Amino acid sequence: MNIKKLTMFAVLFLTACVTINIYFPAAEAEKIADEIIQDIQTLDLEKPQAKIKPQSAFPAWKVSIYRFVDQAISVVIPSAHAEANLSVDSADIRRITADMRARFGELNPFYDQGVLAIQADGLLTTKGKVSLKDRNKLNKLVAAENADRYKLYQAIANANGHPEWAKQIKSTFAQRWITNAQPSWWYQAANGSWKKK
């Protein structure tokens, strides 16, 4: 009798559960990208650094447990769909954005001179003639900035427990770097042509 009740309870419990598949939150990613880019591109040294708050409604350990349970029962139970809340609060993200913020002061004059441009993929490139004395410095700055952009996208994906989102985060940031470009900066349109903001 007890086994029958227990079996019946287990069947009812399993049929009542719904697995929620978490999909990449594109709209929230755009908002977070804008906040991060605007924070990086601030030159006001007197202004205290804006702290980006974690966006997740649950502590990381609860999210990890949920994901484990979700994966364990997803084979048996029908699924529903939901978007995740992006968390952008990790030591890696703070370190990378601090490095990018510090570097922006050195990059900004090159943007203004028109010798630094944003490619369609959101990475930086040199454009036009750079003076010999500045060429090496600019090349090093561009290499460091591009490396940090890749690290940032992966760090955001990792902080959210979805390393596979890095490519989507990169794509979102690519659009937002161009959107947040300042007047007179060069950028590459989707068709490959160069335009001035």
Backbone as a printed PyTorch tensor [residue, N CA C, xyz], in Angstrom:
tensor([[[  0.8260,  -1.2010,   0.0000],
         [  0.0000,   0.0000,   0.0000],
         [  0.8670,   1.2600,   0.0000]],

        [[  1.9030,   1.3110,   0.8470],
         [  2.7810,   2.4730,   0.9160],
         [  3.5620,   2.6540,  -0.3810]],

        [[  3.9890,   1.5660,  -0.9840],
         [  4.7340,   1.6420,  -2.2380],
         [  3.8340,   2.1740,  -3.3430]],

        [[  2.5790,   1.7500,  -3.3140],
         [  1.6230,   2.2160,  -4.3270],
         [  1.3980,   3.7190,  -4.1980]],

        [[  1.2420,   4.2030,  -2.9580],
         [  1.0460,   5.6440,  -2.7340],
         [  2.3030,   6.4240,  -3.1470]],

        [[  3.4540,   5.8770,  -2.7860],
         [  4.7060,   6.5380,  -3.1190],
         [  4.9010,   6.6140,  -4.6300]],

        [[  4.6030,   5.5290,  -5.3250],
         [  4.7150,   5.5100,  -6.7830],
         [  3.7550,   6.5190,  -7.4110]],

        [[  2.5180,   6.5360,  -6.8840],
         [  1.5180,   7.4630,  -7.4040],
         [  1.9610,   8.9170,  -7.1870]],

        [[  2.5150,   9.2020,  -6.0060],
         [  3.0080,  10.5450,  -5.7000],
         [  4.1470,  10.9330,  -6.6480]],

        [[  5.0620,  10.0040,  -6.8800],
         [  6.2010,  10.2710,  -7.7670],
         [  5.7340,  10.5670,  -9.1810]],

        [[  4.7620,   9.8050,  -9.6810],
         [  4.2310,  10.0370, -11.0300],
         [  3.5560,  11.3970, -11.1050]],

        [[  2.7430,  11.7330, -10.1040],
         [  2.0790,  13.0440, -10.0890],
         [  3.1010,  14.1780, -10.0240]],

        [[  4.1330,  13.9980,  -9.2020],
         [  5.1670,  15.0250,  -9.0670],
         [  5.8900,  15.2540, -10.3870]],

        [[  6.2760,  14.1710, -11.0400],
         [  7.0160,  14.3010, -12.2950],
         [  6.1670,  14.9100, -13.4030]],

        [[  4.8910,  14.5820, -13.4450],
         [  4.0440,  15.1480, -14.4980],
         [  3.7010,  16.6030, -14.2170]],

        [[  3.7860,  17.0170, -12.9540],
         [  3.4640,  18.4000, -12.6000],
         [  4.6500,  19.3340, -12.8270]],

        [[  5.8440,  18.7880, -12.8820],
         [  7.0440,  19.6060, -13.0690],
         [  7.1360,  20.0970, -14.5110]],

        [[  7.6980,  21.2590, -14.6540],
         [  7.9490,  21.8100, -15.9760],
         [  9.4040,  22.2300, -16.0190]],

        [[ 10.1010,  21.8000, -17.0290],
         [ 11.4840,  22.2050, -17.2130],
         [ 11.4870,  23.5320, -17.9460]],

        [[ 12.2890,  24.4450, -17.4680],
         [ 12.3910,  25.7380, -18.1300],
         [ 13.7340,  25.7990, -18.8370]],

        [[ 13.7010,  25.8640, -20.1480],
         [ 14.9320,  26.0250, -20.9240],
         [ 15.2600,  27.5020, -20.9610]],

        [[ 16.4660,  27.8510, -20.5820],
         [ 16.8850,  29.2420, -20.5120],
         [ 17.4630,  29.6570, -21.8630]],

        [[ 16.9170,  30.7140, -22.4340],
         [ 17.3790,  31.2240, -23.7190],
         [ 18.1410,  32.5240, -23.5220]],

        [[ 19.0210,  32.8260, -24.4590],
         [ 19.8470,  34.0290, -24.3870],
         [ 18.9610,  35.2780, -24.3300]],

        [[ 19.1320,  36.1110, -23.2970],
         [ 18.2990,  37.3090, -23.1260],
         [ 18.8430,  38.4880, -23.9440]],

        [[ 18.4720,  38.5510, -25.2030],
         [ 19.0410,  39.5350, -26.1350],
         [ 18.7740,  40.9790, -25.6970]],

        [[ 17.5420,  41.2950, -25.3040],
         [ 17.2130,  42.6810, -24.9250],
         [ 17.9930,  43.1060, -23.6940]],

        [[ 18.0920,  42.2180, -22.7230],
         [ 18.8530,  42.5510, -21.5170],
         [ 20.3380,  42.6660, -21.8320]],

        [[ 20.8290,  41.8450, -22.7480],
         [ 22.2360,  41.9110, -23.1390],
         [ 22.5620,  43.2670, -23.7590]],

        [[ 21.6480,  43.7970, -24.5700],
         [ 21.8640,  45.1300, -25.1710],
         [ 21.9460,  46.2020, -24.0910]],

        [[ 21.0420,  46.1310, -23.1220],
         [ 21.0290,  47.1210, -22.0420],
         [ 22.3270,  47.0550, -21.2390]],

        [[ 22.7520,  45.8440, -20.9070],
         [ 23.9920,  45.6730, -20.1400],
         [ 25.2030,  46.1240, -20.9500]],

        [[ 25.2110,  45.8060, -22.2480],
         [ 26.3170,  46.2380, -23.1150],
         [ 26.4170,  47.7640, -23.1130]],

        [[ 25.2830,  48.4400, -23.2470],
         [ 25.2880,  49.9100, -23.2310],
         [ 25.8620,  50.4370, -21.9180]],

        [[ 25.4340,  49.8490, -20.7830],
         [ 25.9210,  50.3100, -19.4790],
         [ 27.4360,  50.1130, -19.3610]],

        [[ 27.9010,  48.9680, -19.7660],
         [ 29.3350,  48.6750, -19.6610],
         [ 30.1350,  49.5920, -20.5800]],

        [[ 29.6980,  49.7460, -21.8310],
         [ 30.4180,  50.5930, -22.7920],
         [ 30.4460,  52.0430, -22.3240]],

        [[ 29.3230,  52.5540, -21.8620],
         [ 29.2830,  53.9360, -21.3980],
         [ 30.1700,  54.1360, -20.1770]],

        [[ 30.2220,  53.1320, -19.3090],
         [ 31.1010,  53.2130, -18.1420],
         [ 32.5690,  53.2080, -18.5690]],

        [[ 32.9090,  52.3530, -19.5340],
         [ 34.2900,  52.2730, -20.0270],
         [ 34.6940,  53.5810, -20.6970]],

        [[ 33.7820,  54.1830, -21.4370],
         [ 34.1130,  55.3540, -22.2390],
         [ 33.9320,  56.6710, -21.5020]],

        [[ 33.9060,  56.6360, -20.1900],
         [ 33.8210,  57.8810, -19.4430],
         [ 35.2320,  58.3970, -19.1730]],

        [[ 35.4170,  59.6920, -19.3660],
         [ 36.7280,  60.2980, -19.1170],
         [ 36.7240,  61.1480, -17.8600]],

        [[ 35.5760,  61.2360, -17.1840],
         [ 35.4550,  62.0470, -15.9760],
         [ 36.1240,  61.3120, -14.8190]],

        [[ 37.3450,  61.6940, -14.5070],
         [ 38.1180,  61.0040, -13.4740],
         [ 37.6070,  61.3110, -12.0700]],

        [[ 36.8760,  62.4220, -11.9090],
         [ 36.3390,  62.7850, -10.6000],
         [ 35.1090,  61.9470, -10.2610]],

        [[ 34.4370,  61.4940, -11.2910],
         [ 33.2020,  60.7280, -11.0970],
         [ 33.5450,  59.3450, -10.5470]],

        [[ 32.8830,  58.9350,  -9.4530],
         [ 33.1650,  57.5830,  -8.9580],
         [ 32.7030,  56.5470,  -9.9640]],

        [[ 33.4440,  55.4810, -10.0210],
         [ 33.1570,  54.4050, -10.9710],
         [ 31.7840,  53.8100, -10.6770]],

        [[ 30.9690,  53.7200, -11.7150],
         [ 29.6430,  53.1270, -11.5560],
         [ 29.7900,  51.6370, -11.3200]],

        [[ 29.0880,  51.1600, -10.3290],
         [ 29.1390,  49.7240, -10.0650],
         [ 27.9600,  49.0700, -10.7500]],

        [[ 28.2490,  48.0850, -11.5530],
         [ 27.2060,  47.3570, -12.2590],
         [ 26.6830,  46.2910, -11.3140]],

        [[ 25.3940,  46.3530, -11.0510],
         [ 24.7990,  45.4110, -10.1100],
         [ 24.5280,  44.0830, -10.7750]],

        [[ 24.5980,  42.9990,  -9.9840],
         [ 24.2340,  41.7160, -10.5590],
         [ 22.7690,  41.7380, -10.9620]],

        [[ 22.4710,  41.1470, -12.0990],
         [ 21.1160,  41.1640, -12.6110],
         [ 20.3270,  39.9190, -12.2210]],

        [[ 20.9970,  38.9110, -11.7070],
         [ 20.3120,  37.6720, -11.3950],
         [ 19.4770,  37.8310, -10.1450]],

        [[ 18.2700,  37.2790, -10.1500],
         [ 17.3830,  37.3500,  -9.0130],
         [ 17.7420,  36.3020,  -7.9560]],

        [[ 18.5630,  35.3240,  -8.3010],
         [ 18.9110,  34.2380,  -7.4050],
         [ 20.4110,  34.1810,  -7.2040]],

        [[ 20.8460,  33.7410,  -6.0050],
         [ 22.2870,  33.5380,  -5.7980],
         [ 22.8130,  32.4770,  -6.7570]],

        [[ 24.1030,  32.5620,  -7.0500],
         [ 24.7130,  31.6520,  -8.0300],
         [ 24.5460,  30.1880,  -7.6420]],

        [[ 24.6380,  29.8690,  -6.3460],
         [ 24.5220,  28.4670,  -5.9350],
         [ 23.1310,  27.9240,  -6.2080]],

        [[ 22.0950,  28.7650,  -6.0650],
         [ 20.7360,  28.3100,  -6.3720],
         [ 20.5680,  28.0800,  -7.8700]],

        [[ 21.1650,  28.9750,  -8.6570],
         [ 21.0930,  28.8180, -10.1050],
         [ 21.7830,  27.5250, -10.5260]],

        [[ 22.9330,  27.2200,  -9.9090],
         [ 23.6510,  25.9880, -10.2390],
         [ 22.8280,  24.7490,  -9.9070]],

        [[ 22.1960,  24.7510,  -8.7400],
         [ 21.3440,  23.6190,  -8.3590],
         [ 20.1800,  23.4910,  -9.3310]],

        [[ 19.5680,  24.6230,  -9.6650],
         [ 18.4420,  24.5930, -10.6010],
         [ 18.8660,  24.0090, -11.9460]],

        [[ 20.0210,  24.4490, -12.4340],
         [ 20.4900,  23.9510, -13.7360],
         [ 20.7470,  22.4450, -13.6960]],

        [[ 21.2990,  21.9680, -12.5770],
         [ 21.5500,  20.5290, -12.4560],
         [ 20.2420,  19.7570, -12.4900]],

        [[ 19.2680,  20.1970, -11.7040],
         [ 17.9720,  19.5280, -11.6660],
         [ 17.3060,  19.6250, -13.0370]],

        [[ 17.3960,  20.7980, -13.6580],
         [ 16.8110,  21.0100, -14.9870],
         [ 17.3640,  20.0160, -15.9950]],

        [[ 18.6760,  19.8540, -16.0100],
         [ 19.2930,  18.9340, -16.9610],
         [ 18.9570,  17.4840, -16.6410]],

        [[ 18.8620,  17.1750, -15.3530],
         [ 18.6010,  15.7960, -14.9550],
         [ 17.2130,  15.3200, -15.3600]],

        [[ 16.2220,  16.2060, -15.3380],
         [ 14.8580,  15.7640, -15.6410],
         [ 14.3460,  16.2280, -16.9920]],

        [[ 15.1540,  16.9720, -17.7410],
         [ 14.6860,  17.5240, -19.0150],
         [ 14.3480,  16.4580, -20.0520]],

        [[ 14.9020,  15.2730, -19.9040],
         [ 14.6360,  14.2100, -20.8650],
         [ 13.2030,  13.6950, -20.7220]],

        [[ 12.6830,  13.7050, -19.4940],
         [ 11.3950,  13.0990, -19.2130],
         [ 10.2330,  14.0910, -19.2510]],

        [[ 10.5030,  15.3290, -18.9220],
         [  9.4220,  16.2800, -18.6800],
         [  9.3280,  17.3110, -19.7990]],

        [[  8.1070,  17.7000, -20.1910],
         [  7.9540,  18.7210, -21.2150],
         [  8.5850,  20.0370, -20.7670]],

        [[  8.9600,  20.8660, -21.7180],
         [  9.6620,  22.0850, -21.3370],
         [  8.8830,  23.3350, -21.6760]],

        [[  9.1610,  24.3660, -20.8970],
         [  8.6550,  25.7080, -21.1560],
         [  9.8740,  26.5500, -21.5070]],

        [[  9.6560,  27.7790, -21.8980],
         [ 10.7730,  28.6330, -22.3160],
         [ 10.7990,  29.8980, -21.4770]],

        [[ 12.0160,  30.3410, -21.1390],
         [ 12.1820,  31.5720, -20.3770],
         [ 13.5130,  32.1970, -20.7450]],

        [[ 13.5990,  33.5040, -20.5340],
         [ 14.8690,  34.1900, -20.7210],
         [ 15.5360,  34.3330, -19.3670]],

        [[ 16.8420,  34.2380, -19.3460],
         [ 17.6080,  34.3840, -18.1140],
         [ 17.8400,  35.8620, -17.8250]],

        [[ 18.1510,  36.1500, -16.5840],
         [ 18.6330,  37.4700, -16.2160],
         [ 20.1450,  37.3970, -16.2760]],

        [[ 20.7800,  38.3420, -16.9520],
         [ 22.2390,  38.3220, -17.0560],
         [ 22.8720,  38.9030, -15.8030]],

        [[ 23.8470,  38.2100, -15.3000],
         [ 24.6390,  38.6950, -14.1840],
         [ 25.9660,  39.1920, -14.7470]],

        [[ 26.3640,  40.3800, -14.3600],
         [ 27.6380,  40.9250, -14.8360],
         [ 28.5150,  41.3420, -13.6630]],

        [[ 28.3770,  40.6280, -12.5650],
         [ 29.1650,  40.9490, -11.3860],
         [ 30.0740,  39.7720, -11.0510]],

        [[ 31.3060,  39.8610, -11.5240],
         [ 32.3190,  38.8660, -11.1630],
         [ 33.6620,  39.5760, -11.1000]],

        [[ 34.6010,  38.9620, -10.4250],
         [ 35.9370,  39.5650, -10.3090],
         [ 36.5710,  39.7460, -11.6870]],

        [[ 36.4020,  38.7630, -12.5660],
         [ 36.9660,  38.8630, -13.9240],
         [ 36.3740,  40.0450, -14.6840]],

        [[ 35.0680,  40.1940, -14.6320],
         [ 34.4090,  41.2890, -15.3570],
         [ 34.8730,  42.6330, -14.8110]],

        [[ 34.9420,  42.7720, -13.4900],
         [ 35.3880,  44.0390, -12.8890],
         [ 36.8330,  44.3620, -13.2940]],

        [[ 37.6960,  43.3470, -13.2850],
         [ 39.1040,  43.5670, -13.6470],
         [ 39.2400,  43.9690, -15.1130]],

        [[ 38.5470,  43.2580, -15.9890],
         [ 38.6470,  43.5380, -17.4300],
         [ 38.1080,  44.9270, -17.7510]],

        [[ 36.9480,  45.2730, -17.2000],
         [ 36.3780,  46.5990, -17.4980],
         [ 37.2330,  47.7170, -16.9070]],

        [[ 37.8750,  47.4770, -15.7710],
         [ 38.7780,  48.4910, -15.1990],
         [ 39.9670,  48.7270, -16.1280]],

        [[ 40.5210,  47.6450, -16.6820],
         [ 41.6310,  47.7820, -17.6370],
         [ 41.1770,  48.5400, -18.8900]],

        [[ 39.9920,  48.2260, -19.3710],
         [ 39.4730,  48.8890, -20.5830],
         [ 39.1950,  50.3720, -20.3170]],

        [[ 38.6720,  50.6670, -19.1300],
         [ 38.3860,  52.0580, -18.7540],
         [ 39.6900,  52.8590, -18.6960]],

        [[ 40.7180,  52.2700, -18.1110],
         [ 42.0210,  52.9420, -18.0050],
         [ 42.6290,  53.1660, -19.3920]],

        [[ 42.4470,  52.2240, -20.2840],
         [ 43.0110,  52.3130, -21.6390],
         [ 42.2580,  53.3290, -22.5020]],

        [[ 40.9790,  53.5470, -22.2250],
         [ 40.1770,  54.4190, -23.0730],
         [ 40.7560,  55.8290, -23.1690]],

        [[ 41.3290,  56.3260, -22.0900],
         [ 41.9390,  57.6560, -22.1250],
         [ 43.0520,  57.7580, -23.1520]],

        [[ 43.7550,  56.6550, -23.3870],
         [ 44.8190,  56.6350, -24.3940],
         [ 44.2560,  56.4190, -25.8020]],

        [[ 43.1580,  55.6880, -25.9040],
         [ 42.5580,  55.4210, -27.2180],
         [ 41.7770,  56.6210, -27.7530]],

        [[ 41.1630,  57.3820, -26.8690],
         [ 40.2590,  58.4560, -27.2830],
         [ 40.8830,  59.4440, -28.2700]],

        [[ 42.1260,  59.9200, -28.0500],
         [ 42.7060,  60.8610, -29.0260],
         [ 42.8370,  60.2360, -30.4290]],

        [[ 43.0960,  58.9400, -30.4960],
         [ 43.2200,  58.2780, -31.7940],
         [ 41.8660,  58.1730, -32.4970]],

        [[ 40.7940,  57.9500, -31.7060],
         [ 39.4470,  58.0020, -32.2850],
         [ 39.2090,  59.3930, -32.8890]],

        [[ 39.5230,  60.4160, -32.0860],
         [ 39.2720,  61.7960, -32.5100],
         [ 40.0990,  62.1920, -33.7380]],

        [[ 41.3030,  61.6300, -33.8780],
         [ 42.1530,  61.9280, -35.0470],
         [ 41.6870,  61.1750, -36.2930]],

        [[ 40.7960,  60.2090, -36.1010],
         [ 40.2960,  59.4350, -37.2370],
         [ 41.2130,  58.3010, -37.6680]],

        [[ 42.1640,  57.9250, -36.8210],
         [ 43.0770,  56.8350, -37.1780],
         [ 42.7280,  55.5330, -36.4570]],

        [[ 41.6770,  55.5710, -35.6610],
         [ 41.1950,  54.3930, -34.9600],
         [ 39.7210,  54.2350, -35.2950]],

        [[ 39.3120,  53.0010, -35.6200],
         [ 37.9300,  52.7750, -36.0370],
         [ 37.3950,  51.4830, -35.4430]],

        [[ 36.0730,  51.3940, -35.4050],
         [ 35.3910,  50.2030, -34.8940],
         [ 34.9420,  49.3710, -36.0890]],

        [[ 35.4050,  48.1350, -36.1400],
         [ 34.9970,  47.2280, -37.2100],
         [ 33.5620,  46.7590, -36.9730]],

        [[ 32.9480,  46.1810, -37.9880],
         [ 31.5800,  45.6750, -37.8780],
         [ 31.4540,  44.6040, -36.7970]],

        [[ 32.5410,  43.8900, -36.5090],
         [ 32.4930,  42.8490, -35.4720],
         [ 32.7640,  43.3980, -34.0680]],

        [[ 32.8800,  44.7350, -33.9450],
         [ 33.0760,  45.3690, -32.6480],
         [ 34.5160,  45.4740, -32.1990]],

        [[ 35.4480,  44.9390, -32.9760],
         [ 36.8570,  45.0520, -32.6360],
         [ 37.4300,  46.3280, -33.2410]],

        [[ 38.5650,  46.7530, -32.7220],
         [ 39.1990,  47.9780, -33.2020],
         [ 40.2110,  47.6760, -34.2910]],

        [[ 40.4150,  48.6680, -35.1390],
         [ 41.4350,  48.5850, -36.1710],
         [ 41.9720,  49.9910, -36.4160]],

        [[ 43.1780,  50.0550, -36.9690],
         [ 43.7180,  51.3580, -37.3630],
         [ 43.1790,  51.6950, -38.7410]],

        [[ 43.0260,  52.9810, -38.9820],
         [ 42.4710,  53.4430, -40.2590],
         [ 43.2310,  54.6930, -40.6570]],

        [[ 43.6600,  54.7410, -41.8690],
         [ 44.3970,  55.9170, -42.3140],
         [ 45.8440,  55.8700, -41.8660]],

        [[ 46.5050,  56.9850, -42.0140],
         [ 47.9340,  57.0550, -41.7020],
         [ 48.1470,  57.4650, -40.2520]],

        [[ 48.9550,  56.6610, -39.5960],
         [ 49.3290,  56.9230, -38.2130],
         [ 50.7870,  57.3600, -38.2340]],

        [[ 51.0850,  58.4090, -37.4920],
         [ 52.4730,  58.8740, -37.4710],
         [ 53.3810,  57.7650, -36.9560]],

        [[ 54.6040,  57.7820, -37.4360],
         [ 55.5720,  56.7490, -37.0800],
         [ 55.7670,  56.6570, -35.5670]],

        [[ 55.8020,  57.8160, -34.9080],
         [ 56.0210,  57.8180, -33.4580],
         [ 54.8500,  57.2200, -32.6880]],

        [[ 53.6320,  57.2680, -33.2670],
         [ 52.4410,  56.7400, -32.5870],
         [ 52.0560,  55.3250, -33.0270]],

        [[ 52.6060,  54.8640, -34.1320],
         [ 52.1730,  53.5890, -34.7170],
         [ 52.3270,  52.4120, -33.7560]],

        [[ 53.4910,  52.2710, -33.1510],
         [ 53.7450,  51.1480, -32.2500],
         [ 52.8300,  51.2110, -31.0220]],

        [[ 52.6950,  52.4090, -30.4620],
         [ 51.8320,  52.5880, -29.2880],
         [ 50.3890,  52.2150, -29.6300]],

        [[ 49.8940,  52.7080, -30.7610],
         [ 48.5110,  52.4390, -31.1610],
         [ 48.3010,  50.9520, -31.4240]],

        [[ 49.2350,  50.3230, -32.0980],
         [ 49.1070,  48.8790, -32.3640],
         [ 49.0200,  48.0720, -31.0700]],

        [[ 49.8280,  48.4370, -30.0690],
         [ 49.7860,  47.7470, -28.7760],
         [ 48.4560,  47.9950, -28.0680]],

        [[ 47.9780,  49.2390, -28.1170],
         [ 46.6900,  49.5630, -27.4890],
         [ 45.5470,  48.7870, -28.1410]],

        [[ 45.5400,  48.7300, -29.4650],
         [ 44.4870,  48.0250, -30.2030],
         [ 44.5300,  46.5360, -29.8760]],

        [[ 45.7130,  45.9470, -29.8530],
         [ 45.8310,  44.5200, -29.5430],
         [ 45.3270,  44.2250, -28.1310]],

        [[ 45.6970,  45.0620, -27.1700],
         [ 45.2640,  44.8600, -25.7840],
         [ 43.7560,  45.0440, -25.6500]],

        [[ 43.2220,  46.0530, -26.3140],
         [ 41.7790,  46.3120, -26.2470],
         [ 40.9820,  45.1750, -26.8700]],

        [[ 41.3950,  44.7280, -28.0340],
         [ 40.6790,  43.6270, -28.6930],
         [ 40.7300,  42.3450, -27.8610]],

        [[ 41.8820,  42.0720, -27.2600],
         [ 42.0060,  40.8830, -26.4030],
         [ 41.0670,  40.9970, -25.2030]],

        [[ 40.9890,  42.1870, -24.6170],
         [ 40.1020,  42.3810, -23.4630],
         [ 38.6270,  42.2900, -23.8600]],

        [[ 38.2960,  42.7200, -25.0530],
         [ 36.8980,  42.5860, -25.4900],
         [ 36.5080,  41.1200, -25.5680]],

        [[ 37.3550,  40.2930, -26.1370],
         [ 37.0710,  38.8510, -26.1810],
         [ 36.9590,  38.2770, -24.7620]],

        [[ 37.8890,  38.6810, -23.8890],
         [ 37.8600,  38.1910, -22.5040],
         [ 36.5720,  38.6130, -21.8030]],

        [[ 36.1340,  39.8590, -22.0520],
         [ 34.9110,  40.3670, -21.4290],
         [ 33.7020,  39.5390, -21.8340]],

        [[ 33.5700,  39.2580, -23.1270],
         [ 32.4180,  38.4900, -23.6070],
         [ 32.3950,  37.0990, -22.9780]],

        [[ 33.5620,  36.4650, -22.9030],
         [ 33.6200,  35.1310, -22.3160],
         [ 33.3610,  35.1920, -20.8160]],

        [[ 33.8500,  36.2380, -20.1510],
         [ 33.6430,  36.3690, -18.7010],
         [ 32.1590,  36.5610, -18.3830]],

        [[ 31.4530,  37.3300, -19.2010],
         [ 30.0160,  37.5120, -18.9910],
         [ 29.2860,  36.1850, -19.2020]],

        [[ 29.6420,  35.4750, -20.2540],
         [ 29.0190,  34.1730, -20.5200],
         [ 29.2970,  33.2110, -19.3650]],

        [[ 30.5360,  33.1700, -18.8980],
         [ 30.9080,  32.2750, -17.7960],
         [ 30.1910,  32.6480, -16.5030]],

        [[ 30.0690,  33.9530, -16.2210],
         [ 29.4080,  34.4140, -14.9950],
         [ 27.9430,  33.9930, -14.9570]],

        [[ 27.3870,  33.7160, -16.1090],
         [ 25.9860,  33.3150, -16.1920],
         [ 25.8060,  31.8160, -16.3830]],

        [[ 26.9110,  31.0760, -16.2960],
         [ 26.8320,  29.6310, -16.4080],
         [ 26.5320,  29.1300, -17.8150]],

        [[ 26.7370,  30.0000, -18.7970],
         [ 26.4930,  29.6300, -20.1990],
         [ 27.6780,  30.0550, -21.0560]],

        [[ 28.8120,  29.3470, -20.9820],
         [ 29.9770,  29.7270, -21.7790],
         [ 29.6720,  29.7750, -23.2710]],

        [[ 28.6700,  29.0340, -23.7000],
         [ 28.3070,  29.0090, -25.1210],
         [ 27.6650,  30.3160, -25.5820]],

        [[ 27.3060,  31.2020, -24.6690],
         [ 26.7150,  32.4910, -25.0340],
         [ 27.7510,  33.5180, -25.4930]],

        [[ 29.0290,  33.2300, -25.3720],
         [ 30.0700,  34.2190, -25.6840],
         [ 29.9100,  34.7910, -27.0840]],

        [[ 29.5770,  33.9480, -28.0450],
         [ 29.4240,  34.4120, -29.4230],
         [ 28.2460,  35.3830, -29.5590]],

        [[ 27.1400,  35.0910, -28.8880],
         [ 25.9790,  35.9790, -28.9320],
         [ 26.2660,  37.2870, -28.2040]],

        [[ 26.9980,  37.2000, -27.1080],
         [ 27.3660,  38.4110, -26.3690],
         [ 28.2820,  39.2710, -27.2320]],

        [[ 29.2270,  38.6500, -27.9220],
         [ 30.1220,  39.3870, -28.8210],
         [ 29.3150,  40.0960, -29.9110]],

        [[ 28.3520,  39.4170, -30.4800],
         [ 27.5230,  39.9900, -31.5360],
         [ 26.7090,  41.1790, -31.0100]],

        [[ 26.1710,  41.0280, -29.8140],
         [ 25.4070,  42.1260, -29.1970],
         [ 26.3120,  43.3200, -28.9440]],

        [[ 27.4900,  43.0660, -28.3630],
         [ 28.4130,  44.1600, -28.0800],
         [ 28.8820,  44.8310, -29.3770]],

        [[ 29.0760,  44.0650, -30.4450],
         [ 29.5310,  44.6440, -31.7180],
         [ 28.5830,  45.7560, -32.1510]],

        [[ 27.3060,  45.4930, -32.0840],
         [ 26.3110,  46.5020, -32.4590],
         [ 26.3360,  47.6850, -31.5010]],

        [[ 26.4980,  47.3920, -30.2060],
         [ 26.4210,  48.4520, -29.2000],
         [ 27.6780,  49.3330, -29.1850]],

        [[ 28.8570,  48.7630, -29.5400],
         [ 30.0590,  49.6090, -29.6420],
         [ 29.8160,  50.6820, -30.7060]],

        [[ 29.2160,  50.2880, -31.8120],
         [ 28.9570,  51.2370, -32.9040],
         [ 27.8850,  52.2390, -32.4930]],

        [[ 26.8210,  51.7600, -31.8870],
         [ 25.7480,  52.6520, -31.4290],
         [ 26.2720,  53.6890, -30.4450]],

        [[ 27.1760,  53.2840, -29.5790],
         [ 27.7110,  54.1860, -28.5500],
         [ 28.9370,  54.9800, -29.0100]],

        [[ 29.3140,  54.8430, -30.2750],
         [ 30.4460,  55.6170, -30.7910],
         [ 30.1190,  57.1070, -30.7300]],

        [[ 31.1290,  57.8980, -30.4730],
         [ 30.9310,  59.3450, -30.3610],
         [ 30.9850,  59.9910, -31.7440]],

        [[ 30.4100,  61.1910, -31.8760],
         [ 30.4480,  61.8890, -33.1680],
         [ 31.8910,  62.0350, -33.6600]],

        [[ 32.0760,  61.8430, -34.9380],
         [ 33.3540,  61.9330, -35.6630],
         [ 34.1550,  60.6370, -35.6290]],

        [[ 33.7190,  59.6190, -34.8900],
         [ 34.4160,  58.3400, -34.8760],
         [ 34.0530,  57.5550, -36.1320]],

        [[ 35.0150,  56.7710, -36.6120],
         [ 34.7980,  55.9170, -37.7700],
         [ 34.3170,  54.5360, -37.3300]],

        [[ 33.4290,  53.9760, -38.1310],
         [ 32.9610,  52.6090, -37.8810],
         [ 32.6850,  51.9280, -39.2100]],

        [[ 32.6600,  50.6200, -39.1730],
         [ 32.4230,  49.8350, -40.3780],
         [ 30.9680,  49.3570, -40.3810]],

        [[ 30.2620,  49.6610, -41.4500],
         [ 28.8800,  49.2060, -41.6000],
         [ 28.8620,  47.7160, -41.9140]],

        [[ 27.6940,  47.1160, -41.8140],
         [ 27.5500,  45.6770, -42.0570],
         [ 27.9940,  45.2910, -43.4580]],

        [[ 27.8460,  46.2090, -44.4280],
         [ 28.2360,  45.9000, -45.8140],
         [ 29.7320,  46.0900, -46.0670]],

        [[ 30.4960,  46.4650, -45.0110],
         [ 31.9450,  46.6110, -45.1330],
         [ 32.4190,  48.0260, -45.4010]],

        [[ 31.5070,  48.9440, -45.7140],
         [ 31.9140,  50.3290, -45.9900],
         [ 32.1990,  51.0680, -44.6800]],

        [[ 33.0660,  52.0690, -44.7630],
         [ 33.4340,  52.8610, -43.5930],
         [ 32.6100,  54.1280, -43.5420]],

        [[ 32.1240,  54.4470, -42.3540],
         [ 31.2840,  55.6410, -42.1740],
         [ 31.7590,  56.3910, -40.9420]],

        [[ 31.4500,  57.6850, -40.9540],
         [ 31.7890,  58.5380, -39.8220],
         [ 30.5120,  58.8370, -39.0560]],

        [[ 30.5530,  58.7060, -37.7610],
         [ 29.3820,  58.9820, -36.9260],
         [ 29.0040,  60.4420, -37.0180]]])
